[in-house]
């Protein structure tokens, strides 16, 4: 995974114009569950979902839904991604 040369991909994001609170719910229970589901639905139709996920991993975005993945999911993905980068460097 390489760093996106620019962030022009954001112009094509399905979440543009959506309420940011949907993507950054407070907590992971109660109403936050519905927000996370809604955010993932928006991400599922996004033409730049992969670029968004890459950006979140490269910049270590800890909060919110990025690229269709919530915080816990991205944490696991990032852990594997970092391990792979270390393996490739050695």
ROGUMI-475966 format. One line per field, with one value per residue (C-alpha): x, y, z; chain; residue number from 1. Coordinates in nm, 3 decimals, always signed. Example, Ala and Ser with C-alpha at 12.3 -4.5 7.8 and 13.67 -1.06 7.14 Angstrom:
// ROGUMI-475966
east = [+1.230 / +1.367]
north = [-0.450 / -0.106]
up = [+0.780 / +0.714]
mol = [A / A]
seq = [1 / 2]
***
This chain:
// ROGUMI-475966
east = [+0.000 / +0.141 / +0.043 / -0.212 / -0.032 / -0.317 / -0.644 / -0.846 / -1.024 / -1.219 / -1.406 / -1.567 / -1.650 / -2.008 / -1.999 / -1.951 / -2.243 / -2.345 / -2.373 / -2.021 / -2.177 / -2.284 / -1.919 / -1.798 / -2.052 / -1.999 / -1.939 / -2.025 / -2.358 / -2.711 / -2.772 / -2.408 / -2.477 / -2.732 / -2.490 / -2.216 / -2.451 / -2.562 / -2.201 / -2.106 / -2.405 / -2.283 / -1.929 / -2.053 / -2.166 / -1.857 / -1.635 / -1.329 / -1.377 / -1.034 / -0.856 / -1.037 / -0.931 / -0.571 / -0.568 / -0.702 / -0.436 / -0.151 / -0.251 / -0.354 / -0.709 / -0.826 / -1.182 / -1.479 / -1.577 / -1.331 / -1.347 / -1.638 / -1.458 / -1.518 / -1.247 / -1.202 / -1.198 / -0.940 / -0.726 / -0.703 / -0.639 / -0.370 / -0.197 / -0.172 / -0.073 / +0.209 / +0.334 / +0.345 / +0.538 / +0.791 / +0.827 / +0.888 / +1.146 / +1.357]
north = [+0.000 / +0.335 / +0.680 / +0.843 / +1.112 / +1.354 / +1.355 / +1.425 / +1.097 / +1.274 / +1.472 / +1.146 / +1.010 / +0.897 / +1.057 / +1.410 / +1.611 / +1.344 / +1.427 / +1.368 / +1.252 / +0.935 / +0.848 / +0.954 / +0.821 / +0.852 / +0.498 / +0.161 / +0.082 / +0.219 / +0.483 / +0.456 / +0.110 / +0.256 / +0.532 / +0.279 / +0.067 / +0.375 / +0.485 / +0.140 / +0.144 / +0.473 / +0.335 / +0.022 / +0.232 / +0.453 / +0.453 / +0.550 / +0.316 / +0.157 / +0.493 / +0.599 / +0.286 / +0.330 / +0.690 / +0.590 / +0.322 / +0.540 / +0.831 / +0.611 / +0.744 / +0.596 / +0.730 / +0.683 / +0.474 / +0.491 / +0.285 / +0.085 / -0.030 / +0.077 / +0.151 / -0.205 / -0.353 / -0.101 / -0.162 / -0.531 / -0.449 / -0.197 / -0.445 / -0.699 / -0.425 / -0.302 / -0.658 / -0.712 / -0.387 / -0.496 / -0.836 / -0.673 / -0.434 / -0.712]
up = [+0.000 / -0.097 / +0.017 / -0.212 / -0.414 / -0.348 / -0.166 / -0.481 / -0.420 / -0.147 / -0.413 / -0.527 / -0.182 / -0.128 / +0.218 / +0.085 / +0.211 / +0.464 / +0.831 / +0.976 / +1.304 / +1.121 / +1.062 / +1.407 / +1.656 / +2.028 / +2.150 / +2.002 / +2.167 / +2.159 / +1.890 / +1.781 / +1.639 / +1.397 / +1.297 / +1.225 / +1.015 / +0.819 / +0.765 / +0.636 / +0.399 / +0.254 / +0.226 / +0.049 / -0.247 / -0.251 / -0.562 / -0.355 / -0.061 / -0.107 / -0.120 / +0.195 / +0.381 / +0.260 / +0.380 / +0.721 / +0.764 / +0.644 / +0.866 / +1.160 / +1.187 / +1.515 / +1.529 / +1.305 / +1.007 / +0.717 / +0.399 / +0.534 / +0.849 / +1.207 / +1.461 / +1.588 / +1.238 / +1.118 / +1.425 / +1.330 / +0.962 / +1.056 / +1.286 / +1.001 / +0.756 / +0.982 / +1.039 / +0.662 / +0.612 / +0.877 / +0.711 / +0.373 / +0.520 / +0.669]
mol = [A / A / A / A / A / A / A / A / A / A / A / A / A / A / A / A / A / A / A / A / A / A / A / A / A / A / A / A / A / A / A / A / A / A / A / A / A / A / A / A / A / A / A / A / A / A / A / A / A / A / A / A / A / A / A / A / A / A / A / A / A / A / A / A / A / A / A / A / A / A / A / A / A / A / A / A / A / A / A / A / A / A / A / A / A / A / A / A / A / A]
seq = [1 / 2 / 3 / 4 / 5 / 6 / 7 / 8 / 9 / 10 / 11 / 12 / 13 / 14 / 15 / 16 / 17 / 18 / 19 / 20 / 21 / 22 / 23 / 24 / 25 / 26 / 27 / 28 / 29 / 30 / 31 / 32 / 33 / 34 / 35 / 36 / 37 / 38 / 39 / 40 / 41 / 42 / 43 / 44 / 45 / 46 / 47 / 48 / 49 / 50 / 51 / 52 / 53 / 54 / 55 / 56 / 57 / 58 / 59 / 60 / 61 / 62 / 63 / 64 / 65 / 66 / 67 / 68 / 69 / 70 / 71 / 72 / 73 / 74 / 75 / 76 / 77 / 78 / 79 / 80 / 81 / 82 / 83 / 84 / 85 / 86 / 87 / 88 / 89 / 90]
***
